[in-house]
Amino acid sequence: MSNNRAATTQQSFPMKGGDGPHSYVNNSHLQREATDACRTMIEEAIAQKLDVKCFSSNPFRLADLGCSVGPNTFISMQHIVEAVERKYLEQGLKSQIPEFQVFFNDHVANDFNTLFASLPTERRYFACGVPGSFHGRLFPESSIHFMFSSHAIHWLSKVPEELLDKNSPAWNRGRIHYTSAPDEVSHAYAAQFDHDMEIFLSARAKELVVGGIIVLTMAALPNGIPASRIPSGVMFDLLGASLMDMTKAGLINEAQVDSFNLPVYAPSQEQMTDLVKRNGCFTIERMELVYRASKLVAPITGKECGMHLRAGMEGMIAKHFGSGIIDELFDTFSKKSVEFSHQLESSTREGAQLFAALRRK
Ligand SMILES: C[S@@+](CC[C@H](N)C(=O)[O-])C[C@H]1O[C@@H](n2cnc3c(N)ncnc32)[C@H](O)[C@@H]1O
């Protein structure tokens, strides 16, 4: 249980709740499009790698880690339930199709009210909420058959401490991320991600049944591309520049910017492969980069970018700088993203998400 305690007390900055114009509910179609791009791969992982014959228990339990407030999680869970049902049918196990139980996990501060108020009425599963950090244990041992997490595990459990230490070469003065920063800063972020992923994978290894599968999607860094050229990198650089403009205008002070860093990290495929191998509890059934451009999705516009970033980051920024700066900050950001729209567009072509299907040994 000591791990459980850690899982519920970590600092968290959930997506903007409710259903207002700046909410995640209304500003999460980019994540939805990205998950849609992996739909066939999720179906294939279930059809080819999930051995339902070896699962004796009913119900079939699945979990979405970092589900936020919907609607994306509902679409994914329905899709996974249908794929598992098809698997039972294909195996000639029609009479053994189980009931389904879905665990919706996110930080305790997530807007679970909005999530549960919008649960689809036609769903084919029983729904439960599981509050707490996935950087710790969330479920009893060997209790879950399939886990899913989309665009969530790039959130670190905390900002690496050396970024705030004026005597450290990793002190991140005048920046809010590792994009366009010295190597020491990137290394500190990478080390934090390594640490978090080991905890994440070890917890999931305990919770998944043998043969159970976890599918992960997240922003990733393709080989040979600097972090400043992927979509999140361009956005974070523009957000950092917008904050620095506000310091020049005297609206915030520089020390506030120096002490603010975004706790998010996009790994390379090699880094994720190494982490899974080092953990040793999973076989990598499939891991590859999925390019947004190859799915013929329209490039991201500056306005979309501002709205999505605000839905995800407003809470964290308001906590550090005060809520009074939010409108002005995102106005400045939107203007900058129009000015730098060519960079945003090319980042959409170069950036990719990582798809991973791991099987519990
Ligand atoms: C960008 S949203 C993605 C939501 C949804 N999976 C989707 O694809 O639209 C990331 C979510 O991960 C959650 N999250 C981040 N770190 C987490 C943690 N350690 N434990 C649980 N949830 C976490 C955030 O609170 C947020 O709701």
PDBQT file of the ligand as one rigid body, heavy atoms in Angstrom, charges set to zero:
ROOT
HETATM    1  C1  LIG A 401      -3.297  15.364 -22.858  1.00  0.00    +0.000 C 
HETATM    2  S1  LIG A 401      -4.300  14.534 -21.677  1.00  0.00    +0.000 S 
HETATM    3  C2  LIG A 401      -4.707  13.070 -22.582  1.00  0.00    +0.000 C 
HETATM    4  C3  LIG A 401      -6.093  12.590 -22.276  1.00  0.00    +0.000 C 
HETATM    5  C4  LIG A 401      -6.568  11.417 -23.100  1.00  0.00    +0.000 C 
HETATM    6  N1  LIG A 401      -5.794  10.238 -22.816  1.00  0.00    +0.000 N 
HETATM    7  C5  LIG A 401      -6.544  11.733 -24.572  1.00  0.00    +0.000 C 
HETATM    8  O1  LIG A 401      -5.828  11.053 -25.324  1.00  0.00    +0.000 OA
HETATM    9  O2  LIG A 401      -7.243  12.661 -24.977  1.00  0.00    +0.000 OA
HETATM   10  C6  LIG A 401      -3.111  13.911 -20.488  1.00  0.00    +0.000 C 
HETATM   11  C7  LIG A 401      -3.771  13.403 -19.247  1.00  0.00    +0.000 C 
HETATM   12  O3  LIG A 401      -2.818  12.661 -18.490  1.00  0.00    +0.000 OA
HETATM   13  C8  LIG A 401      -3.047  12.939 -17.123  1.00  0.00    +0.000 C 
HETATM   14  N2  LIG A 401      -1.856  12.601 -16.347  1.00  0.00    +0.000 N 
HETATM   15  C9  LIG A 401      -0.634  13.175 -16.422  1.00  0.00    +0.000 A 
HETATM   16  N3  LIG A 401       0.196  12.618 -15.528  1.00  0.00    +0.000 NA
HETATM   17  C10 LIG A 401      -0.527  11.669 -14.882  1.00  0.00    +0.000 A 
HETATM   18  C11 LIG A 401      -0.223  10.766 -13.843  1.00  0.00    +0.000 A 
HETATM   19  N4  LIG A 401       0.999  10.721 -13.299  1.00  0.00    +0.000 N 
HETATM   20  N5  LIG A 401      -1.190   9.931 -13.415  1.00  0.00    +0.000 NA
HETATM   21  C12 LIG A 401      -2.436   9.958 -13.956  1.00  0.00    +0.000 A 
HETATM   22  N6  LIG A 401      -2.771  10.808 -14.957  1.00  0.00    +0.000 NA
HETATM   23  C13 LIG A 401      -1.833  11.653 -15.404  1.00  0.00    +0.000 A 
HETATM   24  C14 LIG A 401      -3.376  14.417 -17.101  1.00  0.00    +0.000 C 
HETATM   25  O4  LIG A 401      -4.001  14.798 -15.884  1.00  0.00    +0.000 OA
HETATM   26  C15 LIG A 401      -4.264  14.515 -18.324  1.00  0.00    +0.000 C 
HETATM   27  O5  LIG A 401      -5.606  14.332 -18.012  1.00  0.00    +0.000 OA
ENDROOT
TORSDOF 0
